[in-house]
Amino acid sequence: MKTFAPARWLAAPLPPEVRRAGLLGPRLTALVAYQKGACHMSVETIRRFLADVFRLPISHGQVVKTVQKAASAFGPCYGQLQGVLPQQAYMGIDETGHPERGRGLWSWCFHVPGQDRFTWFHIDDSRGSKVLQRYLAKRIGGSSAATTSRPIGSFCARPRCGCNCAGHT
């Protein structure tokens, strides 16, 4: 932080609690994360929204930092959901390909219905059943995957899997 003093500038470091909190408070950080994650708004659209609605002109880089900060906070939850995937009685699984920086990647979606429903996403460079083996290897029985995907079908055909794959029955 710089403070003007006659004939010179003084610089003082920000207190640690201010550095941790960032320039945006928790509610505005949550709004930015929601806009990026749930509403699929571009960084530029979020930046313009904040400037137009809140009269808060912030940089493109600050929006990106805010999204990254919120994403890092979700890390433990992401790991917990990944850990309980093999224990679920039912789930819908699908994958779709997309290019990113010249590479072919696959977005995997695992949706668990019911009272405690959740959806877990994973991006991988493979469309193969090895992705399912990695995340569902401990699983025996119960999965219902409504798809015509070959990797999902081959995973469900494994001995002892007991999957009821709607797309392959």
Residue pairs with C-beta under 8 A, 6 or more apart in sequence:
1 11
1 12
1 13
1 14
2 9
2 10
2 11
3 9
3 10
3 12
22 29
22 65
22 66
22 69
23 58
23 62
24 32
24 58
24 62
24 66
28 50
28 54
28 66
29 66
29 69
29 70
30 70
32 46
32 50
32 63
32 66
32 67
32 70
33 66
33 67
33 70
33 71
35 41
35 45
35 46
35 49
36 43
36 46
36 67
37 70
41 49
43 60
43 63
43 64
43 67
44 60
46 63
47 58
47 59
47 60
47 63
50 56
50 57
50 58
50 63
51 57
51 58
78 120
81 118
81 120
82 120
82 122
82 135
85 91
85 110
85 112
85 120
85 135
85 136
85 139
86 135
86 136
86 137
86 138
86 139
87 139
88 112
88 139
88 142
88 143
89 142
90 112
90 113
90 114
90 142
90 143
90 144
91 110
91 111
91 112
91 113
91 143
91 144
91 145
92 109
92 110
92 111
92 113
92 144
92 145
92 146
92 147
93 108
93 109
93 110
93 111
93 132
93 143
93 145
93 147
93 149
93 152
94 108
94 109
94 145
94 147
94 149
95 106
95 107
95 108
95 109
95 127
95 131
95 149
95 151
95 152
96 106
96 107
96 109
97 104
97 105
97 106
97 107
97 127
98 104
98 105
98 106
98 107
99 105
103 125
104 125
105 123
105 124
105 125
106 123
106 124
106 125
106 126
106 127
106 131
107 121
107 122
107 123
108 121
108 122
108 123
108 124
108 131
109 119
109 120
109 121
110 119
110 120
110 121
110 122
110 135
111 117
111 118
111 119
112 118
112 119
112 120
122 131
122 135
124 131
127 151
128 151
129 151
129 152
129 154
129 155
131 151
132 151
132 152
132 155
133 155
136 143
136 155
139 161
140 160
140 161
140 162
141 161
141 162
141 163
142 162
142 163
142 164
143 156
143 161
143 163
143 164
143 165
144 163
144 164
144 165
144 166
145 152
145 156
145 163
145 165
145 166
145 167
146 166
146 167
147 153
147 165
147 166
147 167
148 167
148 168
149 167
152 165
152 167
152 168
153 165
153 167
153 168
155 161
155 163
156 163
156 164
156 165
156 168
157 168
